[in-house]
Every structure is written in structure tokens, then in C-alpha cells.
Amino acid sequence: MKGKWMNAVCVMIALTAIGPAAAQVFPSKPLRLIIPHPPGSGLDAATRALAQEMTKDWGQPVVVENRPGASGIIGVEACAKAPADGHVFCVVDRGQMSFVPNFYKKIPFDPAKDFEPIGNMFNLLSVFVLHPSVQAKSVAELMGLARAKPGSLNFGSVGDGTPPHLIIEWIKKNQKLDMVHVPYKGAAPMVQSLIAGEIQFGYISAGTVIGPIRAGRLKAIAVSGEKRSPVFPGLPTLSETAGLAGVDDRIWFGLLAPAGTPRPAVAAIYGELVRIVSNDAFREQRLVSQGWQPALMPPAEFGRFLSADREVAGEIVKALGIKLE
């Protein structure tokens, strides 16, 4: 583990060495960090924690700007059309950059041309959660309930076409289940409905539901990822369920800047990201304990990854046959 983070620090040093003159003047004014999600989510908390650290280091405020709506399109468009001076950047995820371009024939930004990749930040630990009244202790038992009473189970998501929504749609198709989707505008209203029993289950970021799970207001039955999580060590992964071994439940989050943003600014932002995430206390207390799995990826590599993942997402969308207007 130490070797991994030492390598990341070396990358940071190499990147920030680009253009020392530019480094002396960046940032020269307050920065905007756009997040295409509403306040109150686990992502919002993690982003604000990063922004606070950046503000301390740079001596310039990094203002988090929530721009939710339209499956994240509104916020990502705002980022694409912002001044490319290095002082505006945005958080994006697999939904906006991989799935949205495959769902909609026309969107107000070009994911391949309108952005400068800064880097991947972390992957999301998601949790399969149920209302306590649901008589299931595993995903297999939940699927059994769905088979016994087709159409009787309602599940929530943080929005149409978002990765958590598509993961459950994949399960529905793979297992030939009839379950009703209820989309919400963000994590907070979905969790409120789930706790109230208005929906029976959902698949959502761990950081959003750790409190309700520990308080017994929600019941967790599985987590995402290739291996079990230290956050919920007793829970199996979704892929451990019989018949679900091929589920693609990756949900990544990264940083982009408007196309044309100076490379020294991109390097400085990525370098700062590496420095913050490489801090043991920050990483464990603000990320890992809340279900965020650090997965740093530098600008060029992240750019290649974005292109490849759009193709993967296209195949998933085609296989599911879901259409969004």
C-alpha cells in the first residue's frame, strides 16, 4: 500500500513540475468546482471535503457549486461552457460521461471534445438496502420475493439512467424479474422514501446510508465491488449472488475541466488531488470510512479510460434496450 501511494506522490511531483512559472500564479483567483448532483449526498460531502483541503493549500476559496438535473447533464454542460482558465472544473461520474452519451441522441456537450481530463478520483462503494419490513436477508431472497409476486416490489434510484438504476435493470433482465422503478432527484429524497417504506429497496452510495443502516432504519444485504468492503465486512458482494457473477457494478468519479484549460493548471489540480488523497488521515476518515475507494488515474490515462468506458456503456445500454427521452 505504501508503495502504491509513493508512486502516486512521484506522479504528482512530476506533473506539478510542468511550467514552474505557471505554478507560481495558479490559482490566481477563487475556483469553482461544479458537481452535477444535489446537496446532501455522499458525493457532495466528499467533494466538499476535497474543496476544503484545496482551499487551505492554495489560499484561494474553492467554491462547490451544485448543478443537478437532467441525469447530470445540466452540471456537465455548465462545466463544458465555463471559461477555460483553470479556475473551473467539475466532478463527473460514469453516468454522465459513459451512459448519458449512449442514451440520448443529442446532448449539449461532446464528451470526447469539450473537456480536458484531470484524473479519476475514486470508485463508489454501493449498498443494496431494503426497508426493514421486506422479508429478505440476501439478494437471492429478494429475487425470490420478486418471482413470487411479480410487480409487487418497488425500487428507487437517484435518477433515470444512472448507474445504480442500470445495475438493477441488468439484474431484472438477467433474472427475468418484474420490479417497478421509481426515480428520484438525488439520493436524499430516495433515502427518505425508503425509510418511510414508500419503496422497498434501492442500490445507493454507502456514505448516504451508513447512518440509517447502523440505526436499524434500513437493512443492508450486499455491496458492490470485486471484494468485500471493510466498511461492511459481513456483507457479500453483489457478484457473489448466484446468477449475478457478470454484473458490471463499477461506478467511478473523476475530475474534468473545460477544453482548452492550460496543461499546467490541469497538472496542478491533479497534483493537489494526489496530495490530499495520499494523506492517510484524510483518505481513511473522509473517503474509505464513507465508502469511497481511492483509484487515482492521471490525465492522459483517464482520457483513454473515458473513451473506452463509453464503448462499454454503449454495449450495456444496447443489451438492456432502455430508451430515455
Wavefront OBJ file of the C-alpha trace (Angstrom):
o trace
v 0.000 0.000 0.000
v 2.802 2.432 0.901
v 4.491 1.734 -2.425
v 1.293 2.479 -4.302
v 0.846 5.859 -2.663
v 4.539 6.707 -3.012
v 4.204 6.137 -6.756
v 1.211 8.462 -6.789
v 3.207 11.149 -4.993
v 6.000 10.782 -7.572
v 3.424 11.325 -10.328
v 2.226 14.434 -8.510
v 5.738 15.847 -8.296
v 6.397 15.173 -11.963
v 3.141 16.769 -13.042
v 3.467 19.883 -10.929
v 6.954 20.392 -12.304
v 5.384 21.347 -15.637
v 5.611 25.072 -16.152
v 7.037 26.434 -12.871
v 6.177 29.965 -13.895
v 2.535 28.981 -14.321
v 2.578 27.175 -10.972
v 3.559 30.451 -9.247
v 0.393 32.198 -10.395
v -2.087 29.332 -10.169
v -4.602 29.696 -8.762
v -4.811 33.456 -9.064
v -8.465 33.807 -8.043
v -11.300 31.790 -6.457
v -12.111 28.473 -8.128
v -15.464 26.860 -8.938
v -15.913 23.127 -8.515
v -19.157 22.089 -10.205
v -20.912 18.953 -9.022
v -23.886 17.729 -11.113
v -25.626 16.295 -8.045
v -27.812 17.899 -5.360
v -26.618 18.715 -1.838
v -26.921 16.082 0.852
v -25.414 13.102 -0.937
v -22.287 11.178 -0.017
v -20.615 12.573 -3.131
v -21.479 16.113 -2.075
v -19.826 15.532 1.312
v -16.687 14.003 -0.223
v -16.406 16.803 -2.787
v -16.738 19.494 -0.132
v -14.070 17.790 1.968
v -11.701 17.877 -1.020
v -12.577 21.517 -1.703
v -11.798 22.475 1.897
v -8.340 20.920 1.651
v -7.670 22.632 -1.684
v -8.727 25.957 -0.199
v -6.275 25.513 2.684
v -3.373 24.666 0.389
v -3.965 27.216 -2.343
v -5.076 30.171 -0.240
v -7.949 30.695 -2.657
v -11.522 29.563 -1.987
v -12.697 26.515 -3.927
v -16.447 27.041 -4.112
v -18.562 23.919 -4.618
v -21.461 24.631 -6.942
v -24.288 22.067 -7.050
v -25.895 21.963 -10.509
v -28.168 18.890 -10.516
v -30.810 17.889 -13.022
v -31.400 16.002 -16.267
v -29.260 12.991 -15.299
v -26.354 15.322 -14.565
v -26.452 16.958 -17.994
v -27.092 20.449 -16.595
v -23.995 20.478 -14.420
v -21.713 18.897 -17.008
v -22.883 21.376 -19.660
v -22.110 24.251 -17.272
v -18.589 22.897 -16.892
v -18.101 22.467 -20.636
v -19.139 26.069 -21.325
v -17.193 27.660 -18.453
v -14.050 29.757 -19.035
v -11.061 27.509 -19.758
v -8.680 29.393 -17.474
v -8.079 26.584 -14.991
v -10.315 28.065 -12.324
v -13.396 25.998 -13.171
v -13.509 22.228 -13.008
v -16.131 19.604 -12.266
v -16.824 16.223 -10.748
v -18.213 13.703 -13.226
v -19.175 10.072 -12.963
v -19.871 7.090 -15.139
v -23.476 8.152 -15.580
v -22.820 11.488 -17.270
v -19.729 10.581 -19.266
v -20.409 6.976 -20.297
v -24.139 6.267 -20.171
v -25.755 9.626 -20.984
v -23.991 9.903 -24.387
v -25.353 6.454 -25.245
v -28.895 7.143 -24.034
v -29.587 10.439 -25.767
v -29.247 11.209 -29.457
v -28.496 14.850 -28.716
v -26.841 16.316 -25.628
v -25.440 19.852 -25.145
v -21.817 18.723 -24.845
v -19.402 16.414 -26.628
v -17.804 14.087 -24.067
v -14.829 13.479 -26.351
v -14.072 17.087 -27.348
v -15.409 19.529 -24.761
v -13.237 18.600 -21.778
v -9.695 18.246 -20.529
v -9.356 15.145 -18.331
v -7.818 15.912 -14.946
v -7.948 12.471 -13.377
v -10.003 9.757 -11.773
v -10.544 10.228 -8.033
v -12.270 7.227 -6.539
v -14.762 4.444 -7.087
v -18.031 4.221 -5.222
v -18.985 1.565 -2.718
v -22.698 0.991 -3.265
v -25.039 -0.871 -0.943
v -28.171 -2.891 -1.672
v -30.562 -1.649 1.020
v -34.080 -2.699 1.976
v -36.821 -1.322 4.150
v -36.758 -3.417 7.360
v -40.244 -4.757 6.602
v -39.029 -6.605 3.498
v -38.655 -10.285 4.359
v -35.304 -10.911 2.698
v -31.808 -11.291 4.119
v -29.955 -11.588 0.808
v -30.202 -10.564 -2.823
v -31.166 -14.151 -3.663
v -34.087 -13.992 -1.222
v -35.129 -10.598 -2.595
v -35.180 -12.031 -6.114
v -37.269 -14.898 -4.760
v -39.853 -12.421 -3.462
v -39.932 -10.699 -6.845
v -40.560 -14.010 -8.599
v -43.308 -14.974 -6.164
v -45.167 -11.666 -6.572
v -44.320 -10.070 -9.949
v -44.691 -6.286 -9.969
v -45.117 -6.012 -6.197
v -41.651 -4.651 -5.379
v -40.745 -1.014 -5.998
v -37.122 0.079 -6.124
v -35.729 3.587 -6.081
v -32.789 5.180 -7.833
v -31.137 8.589 -7.819
v -32.398 9.156 -11.374
v -33.297 7.586 -14.706
v -30.295 6.131 -16.492
v -27.920 6.499 -13.551
v -25.511 3.608 -12.921
v -27.385 2.337 -9.817
v -30.613 2.280 -11.832
v -28.965 0.379 -14.675
v -27.410 -2.181 -12.350
v -30.860 -3.153 -11.057
v -32.223 -3.135 -14.613
v -29.432 -5.552 -15.532
v -30.477 -7.822 -12.656
v -34.113 -7.620 -13.774
v -33.246 -8.622 -17.319
v -30.717 -11.269 -16.320
v -33.095 -12.921 -13.853
v -36.340 -12.157 -15.742
v -37.870 -10.224 -12.847
v -40.790 -7.795 -12.798
v -39.976 -4.908 -10.429
v -41.113 -1.280 -10.630
v -38.587 1.557 -10.913
v -39.217 4.826 -9.045
v -36.681 7.534 -9.993
v -35.824 10.351 -7.598
v -33.982 13.639 -7.994
v -30.964 12.701 -5.945
v -30.034 10.500 -3.012
v -31.666 12.405 -0.145
v -35.308 12.118 -1.314
v -34.784 8.484 -2.290
v -33.462 7.575 1.164
v -36.333 9.438 2.828
v -38.858 7.432 0.804
v -37.049 4.184 1.528
v -37.016 4.829 5.284
v -40.722 5.738 5.106
v -41.494 2.455 3.334
v -42.758 4.130 0.162
v -40.337 1.950 -1.814
v -38.997 -1.452 -0.810
v -35.342 -1.318 -1.816
v -32.604 0.518 -3.653
v -28.948 0.499 -4.616
v -27.145 3.591 -3.381
v -23.827 5.031 -2.214
v -22.670 3.695 1.138
v -21.916 7.139 2.546
v -25.545 8.164 2.125
v -26.975 5.262 4.121
v -24.322 4.271 6.681
v -26.195 6.176 9.407
v -29.671 4.709 8.721
v -28.198 1.204 8.393
v -26.398 1.408 11.735
v -29.528 2.858 13.347
v -31.611 -0.071 12.082
v -33.796 2.113 9.877
v -32.568 0.340 6.746
v -31.313 -3.192 6.125
v -28.193 -3.807 4.009
v -27.811 -7.116 2.145
v -24.943 -6.673 -0.358
v -22.215 -4.305 -1.552
v -20.607 -3.511 -4.888
v -17.077 -4.328 -5.955
v -14.863 -7.293 -6.654
v -14.206 -7.983 -2.976
v -15.941 -7.380 0.326
v -15.619 -3.960 1.914
v -14.077 -3.102 5.300
v -16.985 -0.703 5.788
v -19.439 -3.633 5.833
v -17.170 -6.674 6.255
v -20.056 -9.061 6.879
v -21.870 -8.298 3.633
v -21.280 -10.287 0.434
v -20.629 -8.565 -2.872
v -23.433 -8.407 -5.392
v -21.435 -10.659 -7.718
v -21.358 -13.419 -5.069
v -25.084 -13.969 -5.634
v -25.827 -16.977 -7.834
v -26.510 -15.820 -11.388
v -25.029 -12.335 -10.935
v -21.333 -13.083 -11.393
v -21.162 -10.990 -14.567
v -22.705 -7.808 -13.165
v -20.755 -4.644 -14.030
v -21.305 -2.581 -10.891
v -18.403 -0.145 -11.268
v -19.234 3.478 -10.534
v -16.263 5.815 -10.850
v -15.859 9.541 -10.194
v -13.307 11.872 -11.742
v -12.446 15.492 -12.468
v -12.703 17.328 -15.785
v -12.009 20.895 -16.901
v -13.317 22.760 -19.959
v -11.470 22.018 -23.199
v -8.530 24.355 -23.659
v -7.697 24.596 -19.966
v -3.908 25.141 -19.710
v -1.985 21.952 -19.082
v -0.084 23.416 -16.098
v -3.430 24.142 -14.417
v -4.649 20.601 -15.111
v -1.398 19.222 -13.695
v -1.646 21.441 -10.612
v -5.207 20.315 -9.855
v -4.332 16.652 -10.305
v -1.221 17.092 -8.188
v -3.292 18.622 -5.413
v -5.785 15.752 -5.661
v -2.965 13.222 -5.270
v -1.534 15.097 -2.290
v -4.882 15.166 -0.491
v -5.830 11.548 -1.179
v -2.326 10.381 -0.232
v -2.791 11.779 3.274
v -3.560 8.754 5.455
v -5.902 10.565 7.840
v -7.940 12.216 5.085
v -8.114 9.054 2.998
v -9.318 6.859 5.854
v -11.603 9.318 7.657
v -13.179 11.214 4.766
v -13.119 8.623 1.987
v -12.660 4.948 2.891
v -14.837 5.025 6.022
v -17.627 6.589 3.945
v -17.449 4.045 1.150
v -15.151 5.848 -1.293
v -12.382 3.693 -2.757
v -9.416 5.840 -3.926
v -8.500 4.992 -7.519
v -6.205 7.747 -8.781
v -5.585 7.948 -12.506
v -3.549 10.769 -14.158
v -4.869 12.957 -17.007
v -3.710 11.062 -20.109
v -4.652 7.658 -18.716
v -8.014 8.980 -17.544
v -8.717 10.342 -21.019
v -8.130 6.913 -22.569
v -10.244 5.297 -19.874
v -13.167 7.652 -20.570
v -13.165 6.746 -24.253
v -13.053 3.009 -23.570
v -15.765 3.132 -20.909
v -18.175 4.947 -23.237
v -17.917 1.972 -25.582
v -18.543 -0.476 -22.735
v -21.553 1.563 -21.596
v -22.895 1.577 -25.141
v -22.946 -2.212 -25.173
v -24.734 -2.274 -21.808
v -27.392 0.192 -22.966
v -27.922 -1.781 -26.165
v -28.276 -5.056 -24.260
v -30.791 -3.591 -21.788
v -32.879 -1.975 -24.520
v -33.694 1.035 -22.332
v -34.611 4.299 -24.042
v -34.697 7.711 -22.379
v -36.239 10.836 -23.849
l 1 2 3 4 5 6 7 8 9 10 11 12 13 14 15 16 17 18 19 20 21 22 23 24 25 26 27 28 29 30 31 32 33 34 35 36 37 38 39 40 41 42 43 44 45 46 47 48 49 50 51 52 53 54 55 56 57 58 59 60 61 62 63 64 65 66 67 68 69 70 71 72 73 74 75 76 77 78 79 80 81 82 83 84 85 86 87 88 89 90 91 92 93 94 95 96 97 98 99 100 101 102 103 104 105 106 107 108 109 110 111 112 113 114 115 116 117 118 119 120 121 122 123 124 125 126 127 128 129 130 131 132 133 134 135 136 137 138 139 140 141 142 143 144 145 146 147 148 149 150 151 152 153 154 155 156 157 158 159 160 161 162 163 164 165 166 167 168 169 170 171 172 173 174 175 176 177 178 179 180 181 182 183 184 185 186 187 188 189 190 191 192 193 194 195 196 197 198 199 200 201 202 203 204 205 206 207 208 209 210 211 212 213 214 215 216 217 218 219 220 221 222 223 224 225 226 227 228 229 230 231 232 233 234 235 236 237 238 239 240 241 242 243 244 245 246 247 248 249 250 251 252 253 254 255 256 257 258 259 260 261 262 263 264 265 266 267 268 269 270 271 272 273 274 275 276 277 278 279 280 281 282 283 284 285 286 287 288 289 290 291 292 293 294 295 296 297 298 299 300 301 302 303 304 305 306 307 308 309 310 311 312 313 314 315 316 317 318 319 320 321 322 323 324 325
